[in-house]
Amino acid sequence: MPPGYAYSSTSPLDVNDVVTEVQLLPGSALVEAARHARSAQKAWAAVPAPVRGQVIGNIGRLVTANFESLARLVTREIGKPLKEARGEVQEIVDTCEFFLGEGRRLYGQTVPSEMADKQLFTFRNPVGVAAIITAGNFPVAVPSWYIVPALLCGNTVVWKPAEYSAASAQAFYDVFTAAGLPEGVLNIVFSDGEQTFDGLEQALQERLVDKVGFTGSTAVGVRIGELCGRHLQTPCLELGGKNPMVVTEDADLDLAVQGALFAGFGSAGQRCTSLGTVIAHESVRAEFLRRFVEATENAVVGDPAEDVLFGPLLDEKFAAGFERSLDAIQGHHSVHGSSGLGRVTKDNPRKGFVGDPEHGLYYHPTIVDGVRPDDVLFLEETFGPIVGVTAYTDLDQAIELGNRPGYGLSCAIYTTDANKAFRFRAGIGAGMVSVNNSTSGAEAHLPFGGNGKSGNGSRQSGMWVLDQFTRWQSMNWDYSGSLQKAQMDTVEIEADLEFRLR
Ligand code: UN1
């Protein structure tokens, strides 16, 4: 195998702090891992599902035993506030709890036949080898959304985590394998994007991978979708979002402000479910903006070990990307939320900043009022602490504006009118709708996923993800002792109907 190259995962709290060094390997490493996973898959699938469930239960217990150290590592490596990092670790435990039980279900069905003395059944079969490629903004929770159900269903896994969260990924892998997974069932490969793509192409070509799961940008998702399509595979794609929040004329404005603050700036706006644009009714827009700006100015930003709304951006690559998003601010916009714009430094300080910003990747939260439907800021994902605000006059227009960017991950409406809430739900194209709640904040057992530029309709979490990691197999069993033909081959029963079409 050709050699890899060294990569340092640094802390965004202090870019001089190297959290770990890994070798990013060429595509052949992914192919090799897929081969390894392939050779382990049949034996793992033969383990009874309730026993696989027990291994999932062990993983949950081992994660709990290592809870605090894993959360602290996540905070150090990607700068997520410790409270959220703890929530993320808890999400793995919740996911294990759900799928531990699924090991004793994984139901198929018995189905009535058209014929006497014949019975029909359905079974869920594992897909085979799953290649899972994940982002680093949720370096342990989102991988568990794929890996836990994939394993429970009897698949083996090759996991390519984000390089900038390599230490968190390695810790996750160590806990999972220590819980009793047989050799070859879970494999980790560190690689960069292009090498991963090459490896995936080759592994699909050699029929070593049966399912791809990817969380990341829409642009990369499109490439993965094309590649999988050439091999007649449907990947599980969880991509970007430009998630709208509608604030109606009857909304509780303080509640809406709390929601917008967390949805827009929680995790420094680096969630696929982060708030993109607030679409406020023209009669409340000015007052909403006033309160939102005040709340944002008073929000505490800084050291994620402290009680802050958000800490640094994930990594230098993301900081650079966010700076490019700031270039989309135009003359007709008005900017609020901080006295500064861009990176927080000694010379560009933020009121109430906690800690020392000098070596960290900290950015001012930014509210951009007056965004228009054709603005880049209205249409494109920004992945950082920036929220747009615009106005609408009637709900149909708000729905149209919400759908306009062409993403369809999550959305929210703040209203006290049930009629508006349900009209919005029916009209909006998003996979996930919040009423009087943040656009972010998934629960481990509700379907997660989007449409349009946010994904191909695949869903994770709860029982819905089982359709990603199993394939339905039907069986019919005829015990009549003669060849009975199905209705599509012959019509044997003529019903005596009183009603006749004329
Ligand atoms: C959430 O709803 O807060 O990468 C979770 C992401 C998502 C997870 C979001 N896959 O941001």
Boltz pocket constraint, residues with backbone or C-beta under 6 A from the ligand:
constraints:
  - pocket:
      binder: B
      contacts: [[A, 135], [A, 137], [A, 138], [A, 142], [A, 215], [A, 238], [A, 270], [A, 271], [A, 272], [A, 273], [A, 439], [A, 440], [A, 441], [A, 442]]
      max_distance: 6.0
